[in-house]
Amino acid sequence: MGVSTVGKARERGRYDEVHVAAAFHGLTALLAVVGLALGITAVPAAPGYAAAAAHSWWNYASAPGVQAALLVFVVSLTLLMDSAMAGGRLWRAARTATLAAMLLVFLAQFTPYRGLPGTAEMSVAGVMADRLLLYALPVVVVTGWLIFGPRPRISAGAATLGLVFPGFWVLWTGLRGAVTGWLPYTAGPVPAAGQLLMMGIGLILLWLGATMVFLLLDSTMGREPDGYLPGYGPPDAAGGKRTDGPPFAGGTRETEPVDPRDL
């Protein structure tokens, strides 16, 4: 009798992806916290720190790259504990927000609006924080999602709820700028209320565009983690469409109902 090689071909690409992914997410969390810590050590070297220490700290905390890195740290810790995490609506919205924020933070570094305010040019720690939070971390976060996912996790509902993050930042930054006369990444006086409103609307539109990119990719790319090296194992349809739990067994069909959070 002949021996089927289908099962062997499938198993040849099998590996413990959930643990590899967890290690990657752990390194992502470490990168975020190191960048934040370096930025914090650099704040006292800012020019205005001696005159207004509290103001300097609030300026640093208001930087979108800093707030996004903090969100990345929290989400990456949850993925370290469970790299195939299904999550609820709030977690999925936070995960979606980290991807959109990291993409926009990275793209902003190639415009005049770049850099951590008042820190990058002052010390070695500030320069390192700038490079880690605004260059390295966005690349790591997006690359990690492309390779390890977890996918699918992004829906229209998660994208809508994720708007809380930029909405809060726009509202907070605009109100604080009106009171203190300071805005991140701008020089000179605070723009008029109408200009601030247009800037806020522009940022929200950019955010929606970035979110749409990940929403489309999430719906068209293969599910992750599936426990197979690229090019091996059964196609996604053969493994079912379940979006949580351990890696799928080769060639098995899922019978569980679809998670309503995916709809």
Buried (B, 14 or more C-beta within 10 A) or exposed (E): EEEEEEEEEBEEBBBEBBEBBBEBBBBBBEBBBBBBEBBBBBBBBBEEBEEEEEBBBEBBBBBBBBBBBBBBBEBBBBBBEBBBBBBEEEBBBBBBBBBBBBBBBBEBBEEEEBBBBBBBBBBEBBBBBBBBBBBBBBEBBBEBBBBBBBBBBBBEBBBBBBBEBBBEBBEEBBEBBEEBEBBBBBEEEBBEEEEBEEBBEEBBEBBBEBBEEBBEBBEEBEBBBBBBEEEBBBEBEBBBBBBBEEBBBBEEEBEEEEEEBBE
